[in-house]
Amino acid sequence: MPRQNKIEEINKGLFHFLIMQGENRVLLSIITGVLGGLAYAALIPLILASISVESALMANFLAEEKVFVLGYEIIQPKFAIAFLLVCLAALILRAVSQILLEGVVVKAASGLRVYMSDRLYKLPIQELEQIGPSRFISAITMDVPTIAGSAASLPNFVINISVVLGVLGYIAFLDVHMLWTVLLVILFGVLSYRIPMMFGQKFYAKSRDSYDDIQESVRGFIYGAKELKLKHKRYQEYRDQRLITAEGHYVKMQLWGGRIFYMAIQYGNLVGFLAIGVIVYAAGNYYSLSNSTLVSVVVATLYLIGPLANIMNSIMPYSQGVVALKKLNTLINDMPQEPVSESYEPLLCDRIDIKELCYQYPGQEGFNLGPVSFTLQRGQITFAIGGNGSGKSTLAKLISNHYAPSEGEIAFNDTQITPENRWQARESISAIYTDFFLFTKLYGFAQDDLGKVESYLKKLALHDKVSLQGDMFSTISLSDGQRKRLALLVSYLEDRSLYVFDEWAADQDPEFKKVFYTELLPELKARGKIVFVVGHDELYFSQADQLLTMQRGRLVDIQSNQSCKRELSHAI
Ligand SMILES: Nc1ncnc2c1ncn2[C@@H]1O[C@H](COP(=O)(O)OP(=O)(O)OP(=O)(O)O)[C@@H](O)[C@H]1O
């Protein structure tokens, strides 16, 4: 099964997911864990047999020559060697079990992070915006490590279960009534222990929900740092109403969850002693156990206390893992995927026909775009203008195929854009939005493309600031306007059919604004590109071959080249 599909097994539960990741290694880890646990359990009958030699068989076995080590006489050397070998086996098997699973868990956690990033790539932009970054960051930085942590406790759980089973087997060998007695006490302990654990898990689930709010409020401290520093009252209110409220809820839920878990764990730790109490004060007498059998049963039960406590203790990380897994699965289920494209070959695009295009933001009633119809032509510059919130950027994101239309169609030449060919359509587009992201490295370019960087840096007046080192920019610590110019350089290098600029010139100085409108855009036009510009720079409307005016989501006017020029002379 391909690795990606194996990661998708996450929705079938933690254990299933692990098995799918580690194939034989998880099973091998369980087998070595079981054997290691049994070896550990075998130590107790070995010790008890060594100190109470009763049977003739045993006496025969012990009849041997004396052995000295460092001047000390070793009594029952055969038992001593067996003891040493079993210790060694327990040590090696338990370590191997943990090392094997740790390898699976670390790789599974890494696979999950990569999987989430791949899912983000396939997530439509509108859902990405709707879900918001906090949930993704919490999932990757909190849920994945919690799931990994709980999965890593599996060998410990298996080892301790085998120790308990092994010791119970020995108790059964000593006296079968004592086995039922101990089993009943353990069963009662485990069942009664589950009740508080269920409540504890509920509190952990609630605390996990608050963690998304904490993440969101920390984002405010990072991205709103300047605004917060300029007004102490704003900081205080934001801190109290967002961070402290979220933290308060998180801490409260964590503490309640922790209190219940720790009380339950302590109670769980007592179960072994409870069993000893029942044996010593009631069952031993009731079943007329000999003194030596009673001592052996009590010692064996004492030996159960540690493993039982470990089993109980591993339930807490497991519960937290279950909560994290649920949270991660909910997020994954909220992440629809765009269909995978069979080809990333750019679509031919000399003309774009927009017909009766409509768009509504998911879950937003207030704003509807469209229906709008117009055509974009190769070698033409189209400006989209209009007031704030009139729908220009929304229209740009529809044209650049980041949003899928609610109704209507977009056709590149005569090919209608569908979910199946949308990835190909995107390969014909280069876009710079107001929230653009600049990668330090020029990813996805051939070495030949980079030859033009030097001349573009000069054209964009960046050659004094930035240079290309290999395929990396020497710096991207630039002013906002300069960073946008660098984004324009990347866009130029891409050499696509359609160029979309959303208020690109808004933070350029007047000199460079002029360069952009009167040199760079006409140059793209001369190269036969389709250019779609969102902007408010009336002074340069004359550069447009087509002027689209938006108002409250409607396209209220389309002017062609000549009327654009008339418009400008009126404005002047
Ligand atoms: N991510 C979003 N989620 C939900 N609704 C949105 C989102 N972005 C914009 N809107 C809604 O769409 C409307 C149009 O926004 P859009 O960004 O397209 O306007 P615009 O014309 O580009 O404005 P501006 O000139 O201010 O950039 C807004 O009034 C808002 O109600």
The ligand as an SDF file (V2000), in Angstrom:
LIG
                    3D

 31 33  0  0  0  0  0  0  0  0999 V2000
  -12.1570   35.5570    3.1950 N   0  0  0  0  0  0  0  0  0  0  0  0
  -13.4080   36.0440    3.1880 C   0  0  0  0  0  0  0  0  0  0  0  0
  -14.3850   35.3470    3.8080 N   0  0  0  0  0  0  0  0  0  0  0  0
  -15.6540   35.7820    3.7890 C   0  0  0  0  0  0  0  0  0  0  0  0
  -16.0520   36.9120    3.1680 N   0  0  0  0  0  0  0  0  0  0  0  0
  -15.1460   37.6570    2.5290 C   0  0  0  0  0  0  0  0  0  0  0  0
  -13.7660   37.2550    2.5140 C   0  0  0  0  0  0  0  0  0  0  0  0
  -13.0700   38.1750    1.7980 N   0  0  0  0  0  0  0  0  0  0  0  0
  -13.9810   39.0910    1.3990 C   0  0  0  0  0  0  0  0  0  0  0  0
  -15.2060   38.7810    1.8510 N   0  0  0  0  0  0  0  0  0  0  0  0
  -16.4660   39.4980    1.5660 C   0  0  0  0  0  0  0  0  0  0  0  0
  -16.4400   39.8230    0.1850 O   0  0  0  0  0  0  0  0  0  0  0  0
  -16.6630   41.1950   -0.0180 C   0  0  0  0  0  0  0  0  0  0  0  0
  -15.7890   41.6700   -1.1750 C   0  0  0  0  0  0  0  0  0  0  0  0
  -14.4360   41.5930   -0.7720 O   0  0  0  0  0  0  0  0  0  0  0  0
  -13.2650   41.8510   -1.7870 P   0  0  0  0  0  0  0  0  0  0  0  0
  -12.0060   41.5850   -1.0470 O   0  0  0  0  0  0  0  0  0  0  0  0
  -13.5090   41.0970   -3.0170 O   0  0  0  0  0  0  0  0  0  0  0  0
  -13.4420   43.4030   -2.0700 O   0  0  0  0  0  0  0  0  0  0  0  0
  -12.4880   44.4140   -2.8450 P   0  0  0  0  0  0  0  0  0  0  0  0
  -13.3340   45.0660   -3.8670 O   0  0  0  0  0  0  0  0  0  0  0  0
  -11.2660   43.7190   -3.3300 O   0  0  0  0  0  0  0  0  0  0  0  0
  -12.1530   45.4260   -1.6900 O   0  0  0  0  0  0  0  0  0  0  0  0
  -10.8290   46.3010   -1.4250 P   0  0  0  0  0  0  0  0  0  0  0  0
  -10.7920   47.4000   -2.4330 O   0  0  0  0  0  0  0  0  0  0  0  0
  -11.0810   46.8000   -0.0640 O   0  0  0  0  0  0  0  0  0  0  0  0
   -9.6760   45.3660   -1.5050 O   0  0  0  0  0  0  0  0  0  0  0  0
  -16.3410   41.8690    1.2960 C   0  0  0  0  0  0  0  0  0  0  0  0
  -17.2140   42.9550    1.4900 O   0  0  0  0  0  0  0  0  0  0  0  0
  -16.5900   40.7980    2.3170 C   0  0  0  0  0  0  0  0  0  0  0  0
  -17.9290   40.8650    2.7590 O   0  0  0  0  0  0  0  0  0  0  0  0
  1  2  1  0
  2  3  1  0
  2  7  2  0
  3  4  2  0
  4  5  1  0
  5  6  2  0
  6  7  1  0
  6 10  1  0
  7  8  1  0
  8  9  2  0
  9 10  1  0
 10 11  1  0
 11 12  1  0
 11 30  1  0
 12 13  1  0
 13 14  1  0
 13 28  1  0
 14 15  1  0
 15 16  1  0
 16 17  2  0
 16 18  1  0
 16 19  1  0
 19 20  1  0
 20 21  2  0
 20 22  1  0
 20 23  1  0
 23 24  1  0
 24 25  2  0
 24 26  1  0
 24 27  1  0
 28 29  1  0
 28 30  1  0
 30 31  1  0
M  END
$$$$
